[in-house]
Amino acid sequence: MVGAGPIGLVLAIDLARCGVSVQLIERNATCRQLPKMERCNARTMEMFRRMGLVERARAASTPPTTVAALSAEMAAILKLPDVRERIVLLGMDPRGSTPAGLAELDEGELKRWQPIVAASGFKVE
Ligand SMILES: Cc1cc2nc3c(=O)[nH]c(=O)nc-3n(C[C@H](O)[C@H](O)[C@H](O)COP(=O)(O)OP(=O)(O)OC[C@H]3O[C@@H](n4cnc5c(N)ncnc54)[C@H](O)[C@@H]3O)c2cc1C
């Protein structure tokens, strides 16, 4: 495989875990100074969970106190009338939440979709 970006790295790990021998070729000898992934979205965390990496990713992430402070600031900013108005104009519905609220949403989605995926017989290979 060519390219050890996030996609190449994850695919190489996944294939290797399935017993497929992989050679990953990358033109850059070192990592870039700017990280390519500071924030993981819900789908990325889903993949990390499937790969058994979620706890390690969480352990290496921003401390909960910093996340809580950023979250509170963001929720306050989303309540500012001019910010709200601009976001609504873009067709979105701004709502502040908390890290616990997001975790609850994540868990709820898993509970909701797991039986449907199980019933479908779909398996990740
Ligand atoms: C500064 C920055 C911050 C970002 N922050 C986030 C974030 O917080 N969260 C998020 O989800 N996304 C973030 N992104 C987007 C995310 O980085 C990209 O979506 C992701 O890198 C795409 O992964 P990729 O593996 O497809 O491609 P790339 O990351 O572009 O990787 C491709 C790799 O292939 C190598 N390559 C290409 N051609 C060859 C060749 N011919 N021979 C050998 N090697 C080759 C390249 O050197 C490169 O390492 C960020 C992007 C940038 C630039």
The ligand as a Tripos MOL2 file, in Angstrom:
@<TRIPOS>MOLECULE
LIG
   53    58     1     0     0
SMALL
NO_CHARGES

@<TRIPOS>ATOM
      1 C1         -3.5120   20.5540    9.5640 C.3       1 LIG1
      2 C2         -4.6080   19.5200    9.4270 C.ar      1 LIG1
      3 C3         -5.4130   19.2250   10.5110 C.ar      1 LIG1
      4 C4         -6.4360   18.2670   10.4010 C.ar      1 LIG1
      5 N1         -7.1880   17.9730   11.4950 N.ar      1 LIG1
      6 C5         -8.1140   16.9880   11.4370 C.ar      1 LIG1
      7 C6         -8.8230   16.6030   12.5960 C.ar      1 LIG1
      8 O1         -8.6270   17.1290   13.6660 O.2       1 LIG1
      9 N2         -9.7300   15.6040   12.4800 N.ar      1 LIG1
     10 C7         -9.9510   14.9760   11.2900 C.ar      1 LIG1
     11 O2        -10.7990   14.0530   11.2690 O.2       1 LIG1
     12 N3         -9.3100   15.3520   10.1670 N.ar      1 LIG1
     13 C8         -8.3910   16.3230   10.2060 C.ar      1 LIG1
     14 N4         -7.7070   16.6850    9.0700 N.ar      1 LIG1
     15 C9         -8.0250   16.0140    7.8170 C.3       1 LIG1
     16 C10        -7.2850   14.6860    7.7780 C.3       1 LIG1
     17 O3         -5.9160   14.9090    8.0900 O.3       1 LIG1
     18 C11        -7.4250   14.0590    6.3920 C.3       1 LIG1
     19 O4         -8.7840   13.7930    6.1530 O.3       1 LIG1
     20 C12        -6.6120   12.7850    6.3340 C.3       1 LIG1
     21 O5         -5.2390   13.0760    6.4990 O.3       1 LIG1
     22 C13        -6.8160   12.0480    5.0100 C.3       1 LIG1
     23 O6         -6.1010   10.8300    5.1770 O.3       1 LIG1
     24 P1         -5.5140   10.0350    3.9580 P.3       1 LIG1
     25 O7         -4.7470    8.8750    4.5640 O.co2     1 LIG1
     26 O8         -6.6060    9.7410    2.9850 O.co2     1 LIG1
     27 O9         -4.5430   11.0140    3.1630 O.3       1 LIG1
     28 P2         -3.2200   11.7520    3.6290 P.3       1 LIG1
     29 O10        -3.2660   12.1190    5.0700 O.co2     1 LIG1
     30 O11        -2.9980   12.8330    2.6220 O.co2     1 LIG1
     31 O12        -2.0910   10.6580    3.4760 O.3       1 LIG1
     32 C14        -1.5800   10.2470    2.2480 C.3       1 LIG1
     33 C15        -0.1490    9.8160    2.4760 C.3       1 LIG1
     34 O13         0.3520    9.2390    1.2840 O.3       1 LIG1
     35 C16         1.6700    9.6730    1.0840 C.3       1 LIG1
     36 N5          1.9360    9.5640   -0.3480 N.ar      1 LIG1
     37 C17         1.2340   10.1580   -1.3390 C.ar      1 LIG1
     38 N6          1.7560    9.8230   -2.5290 N.ar      1 LIG1
     39 C18         2.7810    8.9620   -2.2710 C.ar      1 LIG1
     40 C19         3.7180    8.2640   -3.0830 C.ar      1 LIG1
     41 N7          3.6620    8.3610   -4.4210 N.pl3     1 LIG1
     42 N8          4.6360    7.4840   -2.4880 N.ar      1 LIG1
     43 C20         4.6760    7.3560   -1.1310 C.ar      1 LIG1
     44 N9          3.8140    8.0130   -0.2990 N.ar      1 LIG1
     45 C21         2.8900    8.8070   -0.8630 C.ar      1 LIG1
     46 C22         1.6670   11.0990    1.5930 C.3       1 LIG1
     47 O14         2.9770   11.5220    1.9370 O.3       1 LIG1
     48 C23         0.7760   10.9780    2.8210 C.3       1 LIG1
     49 O15         1.4820   10.6930    4.0010 O.3       1 LIG1
     50 C24        -6.6760   17.6320    9.1560 C.ar      1 LIG1
     51 C25        -5.8750   17.9630    8.0530 C.ar      1 LIG1
     52 C26        -4.8360   18.8640    8.1860 C.ar      1 LIG1
     53 C27        -3.9550   19.1700    6.9830 C.3       1 LIG1
@<TRIPOS>BOND
     1     1     2 1
     2     2     3 ar
     3     2    52 ar
     4     3     4 ar
     5     4     5 ar
     6     4    50 ar
     7     5     6 ar
     8     6     7 ar
     9     6    13 1
    10     7     8 2
    11     7     9 ar
    12     9    10 ar
    13    10    11 2
    14    10    12 ar
    15    12    13 ar
    16    13    14 ar
    17    14    15 1
    18    14    50 ar
    19    15    16 1
    20    16    17 1
    21    16    18 1
    22    18    19 1
    23    18    20 1
    24    20    21 1
    25    20    22 1
    26    22    23 1
    27    23    24 1
    28    24    25 2
    29    24    26 1
    30    24    27 1
    31    27    28 1
    32    28    29 2
    33    28    30 1
    34    28    31 1
    35    31    32 1
    36    32    33 1
    37    33    34 1
    38    33    48 1
    39    34    35 1
    40    35    36 1
    41    35    46 1
    42    36    37 ar
    43    36    45 ar
    44    37    38 ar
    45    38    39 ar
    46    39    40 ar
    47    39    45 ar
    48    40    41 1
    49    40    42 ar
    50    42    43 ar
    51    43    44 ar
    52    44    45 ar
    53    46    47 1
    54    46    48 1
    55    48    49 1
    56    50    51 ar
    57    51    52 ar
    58    52    53 1
@<TRIPOS>SUBSTRUCTURE
     1 LIG1         1 GROUP 0 **** ****
